[in-house]
Amino acid sequence: MATTVETLRTGEPTGPARPLVVSRARTSRRLLIDRLAARVVVLGGLIIIASILAILLVIVGEVYPLFKNPTADLAGRYQPSVATTPAAGDSLGIDEYQEVAYAVTRNGTLALYALDGKRSLAAIPVPVLSGAEITAVAALGKDLLALGTSDGRVIPLDLKFEVTFREGGRSVAAKPEFGEILGLDPDKKRPILRLTSITTSTGPVSVAQVGPTELLVHAVVEKKALIGGSRKEESITPATVQLDGEITALRLDGRGEDLFIGTSRGQVIRYDVREPQSPQRVAAVDIATAPVTALGFLIGDRTLVVGDGRGGVSTWQVVPPPSGGERRLTRVHTFQGHGGPVVAVNSSKRDKGFATADASGQIHVHYGTSGQTLLSMKVADGPGLQALVVAPKGDGIIAADRAGLLTQWRVDNPHPEVTLKTVFGQVWYEGYSEPAWVWQSTGGTDDFEAKLSLTPLIYGTLKGTFYALMFAVPLALLAAVYVSEFMHPNVKAYVKPVVEIMAALPSVVLGFLAGLWLAPTIEQIVPGLFLMPLVVAVCILAVFGLWLIVPRAIRGRVRPGMELALLVPVVAAGVWLAMALGGVVERVLLGGSYRGWLLSALGLTYDQRNSLVVGIAMGFAVIPIIFTIAEDSLANVPQHLRAGSLALGATRWQTAIRIVLPTASPGIFSAMMIGFGRAVGETMIVLMATGNTPVMDWSIFNGFRALSANIAVELPEAPEGGTLFRVLFLAAFLLFCLTFAVNTVAEVVRLKLRRKFRYL
């Protein structure tokens, strides 16, 4: 039996000790506890992994619908009670519930269609036609139409849909109201071949084609007097368009500023009609080699859709060129074409989508911002399409052929504005001279075009991270080397915990201080701030030179590792001197204002809340993480490596640089990557300390917007399930992928470094 001998300080044995007996039950219990603890640890790890994967699945589930292909399902075909031909122009319409549709026919009736299939609706005759036909229809605005006749008259029509709810069901009924008839061409009574009308803030404006090149411009201006009622001034101005060929299409923009005329020679002529009594020709642009057969505007009336006789479809905008100059009609996108002449163009009332149709029955659904054709449908063989309309909610399309037969599709296209190009690429937005990366999710009007490019946000995230690491990495690593290799242990016992406690500072507090105190302070001392590294370094070197000439007896009284106490006042003096010199440099070399000098000499503007402020504030948040991990890695380098290096005659500095640092490089690299991940995901500091503007500029004096800050700002106000809501989840997915990639690369590099040095 094994025994132990208790030895006293004298080293003499006192006799046999009691045998060490461990019961088998106790051993079994300990083994069971060890197994349970191991399984609990494994289970905890699996739960964490499963939780992360569950979060990822939730994010992917919210993002996936953005990239689903749109669909269109045939809902039905509807025959009118009497076969007739819809009039040319905007003669087709539908209510927002897609229960009742109408068509203005050439024979002077308002044909109504019950799309629910539960009833039949009688046609409503257009009054006071006196044997004339409806030759053209133009939409003035919501529910407002203008009907042009074959004898030169215009009949206003206000067509509303009345919705009632009875016995748990919904009923929609058309309520047309015809206005006062206008004799647009009372003398010659020429037929109105084409008609375009809009309602401006001053009154309605209409342009009618009454001959191959003859137009009539009708305007009603309501003027309000200071005293008394208002009065209306009405004018009808004939205009002859000078062109080679004849007019084939007309369209007024919604502001009553520009009239676009399509010709049989493939041109679009732009007229300035701000003064309806004297329209002025501005320019003519060659659109195609075939006649222009259809014109239309997207919502907002800034993007012109052009269809030609060869089936081509393109969009155009009146914008200045990128180099500046006069505004001109410029091609923006070319879409998938048709096999025959385009006969109808109709735009969505909710977004920048639109539909086009050709005479053979082919229908395409496009989106103006992305330049993509999203859907294609085909009407069964018939007499050819005449009119087309997109449902008010954008969830349906109705087409009418020349016999009045309606075909209806239900469309599922909730996120037409999102493609990989619109999310990550340059997009040509309305009013821009060229494609650009822009994030602007909301606007002040219903026709606002959402700009959802994540590229400026990714750019801002990387920009903020770059400047934060530029500030944090040198300070943290140099501090870690000094604390680990040169600082006295007694001082280290206080310094390291203090730096680690910095990691506990809430980021919202740092952001608050950065936005309200640091940003205004830095604005006053920018020249001195840039001089500070140079001046402080010179001061330290100067003091070191003086220290070398101090007698050895005096220097020997300072314990090794206590140099920090001598350097603190030197650094403070260097900071004060840098601030003083900064003021001198600003007055003497920068004309008294560094901000003015930046703008005039470098073309840079200084924003108070900028990348410099964020870099300093976020650097303070990152420094404790990098410092702690790096210092632990340095401290874990085996002491025999240091001892061997010093024994061979190397100095402490050579040992730290050539032995300790390479050995600890895996941990140091991990510290930098963890700091990178911390900076990438930072939200509150970026949100509060920068201008939060999504600009793409590497200037340290400009602000930016990061992915995390953008999610925090916009997610609370984004409608659940909407496009913005899902795009913000896509931004979160990108952050997840970015941090995952960074951590993966960090681990791979760390393992390679560890295999190379084989000590950690």
N, C-alpha and C positions, 0 to 999 in steps of 0.2 A: 504494500500500500504506500502510495506516494505521500510523503510528509514534507512539511516546510519547517525551516529552522528560523526562529526569531533571533535576530542579531542585535545586540545592544551597541551603543556607541563605542564601547571598548572592543567590539568585534568578537566577544566570547559568546558561544552558544549557551542558551539557557535550558535546553532540553527539547524534547519533541513537542511540536505544536499539535493542536487538535486537527484531525483530518477535515478537509474541505469536502463537504457532502452536499451535492445538489440533487434534489429529488427529481425523479423522472417526470412527475406531474407538472412541476414548475417549468422544466425544460419544454415540455409539450405545449404548455400554455404560452410560453414566450414565442415558440415557433408559430403557433396559430396566430398570435397577435401580429407577428412580422408578416405573415402571409396576408392577413386582412388589411394591414396598412399598405402593403404593396398593391393589393387590388383596389383599395380606395384611391390611391394615388393615380393608378392607371385609369380608373373609372372617371376621376376628376378631369384628367387630361382628355379622355374621350368626350366628356360632356362639353368641355371648352371647344374642342374641334367641331363637335356637332353644332354648338351654338353659333360658331363663326360661319359654318356652312349654311345654317338656317338663315342667318342674316343675309348671306350672299344670295340665297335662293329667293328671299323676299325682294331684294333689290332687282335681281334679274327678272322676277315676275312682273315688277312694275315697269321695267324698261322694255320688255319684249313687245308689248302692243305698239310701240312706236314704229317698229320696223315690219309689222305684219303687212302683207300685200292687201290692198283694198279689193273689195268685191262688189259686184253688181248683179242682182238677181232680177229676172224678169217677173214683174208683178201682175201684168195683165195688158190686154189690148181692148180698146173701147171704141165702138162704132157710133158716130153721131146719128141722131134721129133722121136727119136729112143729109145726104152726101153733099158736101160743099168744100170749097178750097179756102184754107186760112189766108188772110191777107198777108202781104209782105211786111217784114219788120218784126216788132215785138208784139206779135199777135197772140201769143200763147202765155198762159199763166196758171198758177196753182196755189192753193192755200197752204199754210204751214203744216197742217196735219195730213196733207196729201189725201184729202177726201173729196174735194171738188176742184175740177180744172175747167178752164174756159178757153175758147178760141174765138177771136174776132174774124169773121168770115168775109169774103169778098162780096157776097150778096146782101150784106148789111144786117147780119144777125150776130148775137152773142151766144154761141153754142156752149152749153154747159154739160159737163160730164160728171156723173157720180162714180167716183173711183172705188167706193166701198161696195159697189155691186148690189146695194139693197134698194135702190130707187132709180127712177128715171127723171131727168130734169128737162123741162121745156126750154127751148131757145128763146131768147129775148131779142125782139127786133130793135134796131137802132132807129130812133125817131127822126122824122123830117129829112129823110134821104131823097124823097121825090124821084125815085127811079135811079139814083146814082149808086155807085158801088164804092166799097171801102178799098182803096188802092194801097194804103200805107198806114202803118201803126207805129207810134213812137212812145216809149215810156218816159214820162216826165219825172217820176219819182215813185216812192212807195204808193201803190194802189192807184196811181194817176197815169192815164193814157191820153194820147192825142190821136184821133182817127182822121186820116186824110182821105178825101173823097175824089171821085173822078170828075167833079165839076169845080174843083178848086176851093173847097171848104175844109175847115178843120173843126171836129167835134170833140170837146173835152169829155173824158169819161173818168169818174171816180168810182172804182170798183173795190168795194170792201167785202170782207167775209165775216158774217155774223156767227158767233159760236154760242150755242146754248147747251145746257146740260139738263136732261130730263130722265128720270127713272134710272139713274146710274149710267146713262149713255150720253154720248156727245153727238151733236148735230151741227153741221156747217152749212150755211146758206149764203149764196152770193147776193149782194145788195148793190146793183149798179145805179149810179146817178149821172145823168148826162147834163153837161153844162151848156152855156150859151154858145151857139154856133158862130164861128168866125169865118167871114168871107175872105180868104187869103188872096184869091185872084178873082175878084168880083166882075171884072170887065171881060177878060178873055175866057174865064172859066176853064182854064186848062187843067187836066188831071194832075194830081199830085203823085209823081212817080216814086219819090222817096221823101221821108220825113224824119227829122231828128229834133227833139225838143228837150229842154231842161227847165227847171225852176230855180232861179237864182234868188239872192237875198232882196233884189229890187223888183223881181217879177219874172214871168215866163219869157223864154226866148225860143223861137222855132225857126228852123230853116227847112224850106221845102224845095225840091227839085221839080220844075215844071217844064223842062225841056232838056235836050242833050247837054247843054252847058249853061242853062238858065236856072238861077236860084231866086227865091224870095225869102228875105230875112224879116221876120216879124218879132217885134219886141214890145212888151208892156212894162213901163216904168212907173212905179207908184212913188209919188213924192209927198212927203208929209210937211205941212206948214206949221209954223210955230203957233199960229192962231187959226182955229177952224179945222175942218176935216182934211183928209188927204185927197189928192187928185191923181188920176192916171193919165199917162201920156202913151199913146199907141202909135207905132210906126210900122210901115211895110216898105222895105227897101229892096228893089230889084237889083240883082248882081249877075253879071255874065263872067264866067270863069274862063280865062284864057288858057286853053290846053289843046294838046294834040290828041284828039279822040273825043270821048264823052264821059260824063260822070256815071260811075257805077256803084258808088257807096257814099254815105254821109254819116258823120257822127260828131256831135258837140260834146265837149267835156263838161263835167258837172259844175264848174265855176263860171261857165259862160265866157271863157277867155279865148279858147281856140276851137276852130272848126276844121275838121279833117275830111278831105274829099278824096275818095278813091277813084281812079280813072281806068279806062279800058286799055291804057298803055302800061299799066303796072306801076303807076306813080301814086303817091299820097301827097296832096297839096295841103299845106297848112295856112289857114287864114286867122288873123287876129280880129275877133269880133267883140272886143271890149266896148267899142262904139258901134252898136248894131246899125246905125244909119250910114256908117262909112267903113265897111269891112276892108281890111288891108291884107294883101297877100304877103306871106312871110317867106316861105321857101317851098320847094318841091323836092321830094326824095324818091329815088328809084327803089321800089320795093321788090319787084319780081319782073319776070319776063312775060307774065300772063296778067290778064285783067284782075284788078282788086275787086273781089266779089262780096266781101263782108268785112265790116268794121265793128269793133266793140271795145268797151272799157272794162277793166277790172274794178272792183269796189274801190272807191276813192277817186276814180276818174283821172289817174295819173299814168297808167300803163295802157297803151293802145294795142289791141289785138287785131291783127290783119290776116285775113284769109284770101287766097287768090284762086285763079281759075285752074291752076294745076294741082290744087290740093295743099299748097304750102300754108303753114301756120307759123306766125312769128309775133313777138311782142316788141314794142317800141316805147321809148320815153323821150320827153323833151328835157334834156339835161345839158349842162355845159361840158365841154371836153375836159379831160384830166388836166391839161395844161392851162385851163382857164379860157375865157372868151365867151362869145355869144351862145346862148342856149340853142340847141338844134335837136331835131328828131334823130334818135340813135337806136339802132337795133340792140336789143338786150338778149333775147333767146330765140332759138329756132326749135320748133317742136316736131314730133312725128307727124308726117303729112298724111293726106287723104289720097285715095285713088282717083278722085274726081274733084270738080269745083266745090269749094266750101260755100254752103248756102246759108248757114246760120252760125252765130256766135252768141253765147249767153254766159254771163258770169255769176258766180256764187254771191249771195248777199251777206255771207259771213266771213269769207276769207278770200285769198287771192287765187282761188280755183276758178276754172271756166271750162265750158264744153263747146265743142265744134262739131258740125255735121256736114256731110256732103250729100249730093243729090242721090247717090246710090244707096243711102241708108246707113253708112258707116258713121259711128259717133265715137269721138275721143274725149276723154276727160284729162285735163292738164292742170298743172299748178304753176302759176306765174313766177313765184319767187325762186323755186328750185329749177325751173326750166325742164321739168320732167313730165312725160305723158304717163298717167297713172292707170288708166283703164281704156278698154276698147270694147264697144258693143256694136251689134249689127241688127238692123231692122229687117224683118222678112221682106221678100220681094214685094214690091208695090209700085205705085205711081211716082215714088221719089219723095224725099223729105222736103218740107216747106218751112217748118218752124221748130224751135227747140227752147226748152226752159229748164233751169236748175231749180229745185225746190228751195224755198226760203231757208230751211235749216241745212241745206247741202246734203241731205240724205236721200235724194231721189232725183230722177231725170225723166222728163216727158218729152217725146218727140211727136210731131204731127206731120202726116204726109199730105199730098195735094188733094186727096179725097176726104180729108178730115179725120182719118183713123189715127187714134192716139195709142202710143206704146209707152208703158211706164216701167221704170226700173227702180228697185230699192238699192240704194248705194250705202255700203259700209266703208267709210273712209274717215275715221275720227282724227287722224293726225297726218294730213296731207303735206304739211309744211316741213316734216322731218324726214331727211335723208342723211346718209353719211356725209354728203357734200355740204348740206346746209348746217350740219352740226360741227363739222371740222374744217370745211373748205371755205374759200372765198366766194361770196355770194353778191350778185349785183342787186342791191335793194333799190326801191323807188327813191328817186331824188339824188342818188349817188352817181358820180361821174364814171366810176369803174367798180369792179368787184372789191369787196373788203370783208375783213373779219370783224363782226360787230355782235355785241351782246346788248340787247335792249328789249326786255321781255314785255314791257307794258307801255301804253301810250295814252294820250288824252282823248282820242276819237275812236269811233267804232271801226273806221277803215284802216286803223293802224296795222302795220305789217310787223308781226313779231320777228325779232332778230335773235336767233337762239344759237349763235356760234359759241361753242365751248373753247375754242382756241384762245381767245383773249384771257379766259379764266385759267386755263392751263399755263399760259404764258405768265400771268400774274403770280400763280402759285410757285412756279420755278424761280421767278424773279425775286420774290420775297424770301424764299429759301436760300437763294444764292447770296443775297446781301446779309442775311442773318448768319450764315455759316462763315462768310468772310470775316465777320466780327467775332464770332464765338469760337471757331476752331483754333486760330492761333493763340488766343488768350487761354482757352481751356487746356490745350496740349502743353503749352509752355509752363502754365501753372502746375499741371500734373507732373511734369518732369522736375520742376524745381522742388515741389513739395516732397516727391518721392526720393529724390537723389541728393538734394542739397540742404533742405530745411532741417533745422534742429528738431528732434522728436518732441520736445516740450512745446514748441510753437505749433508743430504739425497737429498735435492733439487738440488744439483749439481751431486752427484754420480749416481743416478738412470738414469737421462737423458743421461749421458755419456755412461753408460753400454748399454742403449737401442740404442744409435747411433752406437754402435759396430755392431748391426745386419744389418746396411746399408752397411757395407764393402762388396764389390763384392768378391764372392768366388774365382774368377780368380786372384784377387790381393793376397788373402791369399795363394792360391796355388803357385803363382809365388814366393812370399817371402819364403814360406816353402821349395820349391824345390831348389832355388838358394842361399838363405841365411841361413835359419834355419837348413836344413839338414847338411851342412858342419860344422855349429857351434856346433850342438849337437854331431856330431862325435868326436869332441875334448873334450867334457866334460861329457861323459856318466857316468863315476863313480861318479862324483860330482852331476849329475842330480839325481841319485838314492839315494844319501845321503841327498839331499836337504830336503825332508819332515821331516826326523828325526832331522836334525840339526836345521832347522827353528823352529820346535816344541820345542826343548830343549831351544833354545834361548828365545822364548816367555815365557816359563814357568820360566826360570831363571829371566827374567825381572819382571815377575809378583811377584815372591818371593821377589825380591828387592823392588818392589813397596809397598808391604805390610809393610815393615819396615820403609818406609818414614813417617815422622810425618804427623798426620792427618791434621794439618793446611796447609801444603803444598799440600797434595792430594786434599784438599777441593777447591783449586783454579782451578782445572781442572773440567770443566763442564761435567756432565754425557752425554755420547754419543760422546765425543771428544777423546776417547782413540785411535782412528785410527791415529791421528797425532803422538802419541807416538810410535805406533807399526810399522809404515812405515819404519823408520830408523832401527828398530830392525830386521825386515824381510830382508831389504837390507843387513844388516851385516850378517845375517844368510846365505843368498844366497852366499855372498862372502866367508864366512868360509867353506861352503859346497864345493865350487869349489876348494878351497885350499886343503881341506882334501881329495877330490877326486884324486888330483894329487899325494898326499902322498900315498894313498891306492894303486893306480895303480903302483907306483914305488916299494913299499915295499911288497905288498901281491900278486899282479898280474903279477909279472915278468917284469914290465915296459911297458906292452902292454895288455890292457884289451881285445883287439880283439884276440890276440894269446891265452890268457887264456880262453876265451869263446870257441874257437875252440878245444883246447887240453883237457880242463876239462869237458865241457858240450857238445861238438860236435856241437856248434852253430856258424854260420857264421854271420858277421855283414855287412848288406847292407846299404850304405849311405842313400838311400831313403827307409825308412822302416815304420813299423806300429807305432813306437814311434813318428816319425815325423808327420805322418798323425793324430795320436791321439791328439797331441798338437795343430796342425793347425786346424783340424776339430773341436776340442774342443772349440777353440776360436769362431768358427762360431756358435756353438750350445749354448754356455753359455748365450748369451743375451736372447735367446728365453726362456730357462728354467728359468733364473733369473726373467725376467719380469712377466711371468705368475705366478710363485711361489710367488713372492713378492706381486703381486696384490691379490692373494688368502689369504695370511697372513694379508695384510692390511684390507681386507674386513671382517675379524673376528670381530664380535660385541664387542665394547669396554666394555660393561657391564660384559663380561666373564673375561676379564683381571682384571677389577676392583674388581669383586667378588673374584677372586683367590688371588689377592694382599691383599684384606681385610681380608682374612682368614689366612694370615701369610705366604703365599708362596712367594718365591723370584721371581725376574723378569725372571731368568733362568728357574726355575721350572714352572712358568706360560707359558713360551714360549714352553717348551718341552712337558708338560703334558696337556695343555689346547689349546694353539693356534695351534700347529702343528697337533694334531688329527682333530681339527675342519677344518683346511685348507687342510687336506689330499686329498680330491677329486681334488682340483685345482692343488696341487703339483704333484699328479699322472698324471694328464692330461699334465702338463708341461713336465714331464719326457717322456711321450709317444710322444708328439709333437716333442721333441728333438730327440727321437729315429727315428721318421719318417724323420726329417730333415737330420740326419746323413745317413740313408739308401739311400736317394735319391741324396746325394751330388755327384757331378761329377768332377768339375774342381780341387778341392783340392786333391781328390784321384788320378786324372789323372796326376797331375804335381808333387805331393809330394811323390809318391811311385814308386817303380820299375816297376809297372804295369805287374808283372809276375804272371800267374795263378797257384800259388803253394798252396798246402794245408798243412800249417804248422802254428801252433798257436804262434810260436816264435815272440816276439815283435821286434826282430832285423831283421826280414825278411819282404819283401814286399808282395803284393797281387794284385789281379785284381778284381774290383767290377763290378757288373752288369751294373751300370750306366756308368762307365768309359769305359767298353768294348763296349757298344752301341755307345758312342761318338767316339771311335777310329775306329771302323770297319764298321759302317753303311754307311759312305760316299763312301767307296770303294766296298761295297757289290753289286753284280749285282742284279738289281731289279727283283724280282720274283724267284731268286735262293734260294738254300737251306740255305746258310749263311744269306741272307736277311731275310728270314722267321724265322730262329732261333733267330736272334736278336730281332725280334718282339715278339717271345716267351719269351725272357729275359725281355722285357718291360712289357709283361703280368704278369710275375712273380713279378716284382716290384710293379705293380698295385695291385696284390693280397696281397702282403706282407704288403703294407701300408694300404690297406683296412682292413686286419685282425687286424693289430696293432691298428688302430683307433677304430674298433669295440670293441675290448677287452678293450681299454682304456675307452670308453664310458660306457660299462657295469660295469666295476669296479668303475668308478667315481659315477655312479648312486647308486651303492650299498653302497659306502662310504657316499654319501650324505644322503641316507635314514638312515644310522646308526647314523650319528651325527646331522642331521636335522637342520643345521644352515646356510648352503649355498645352 
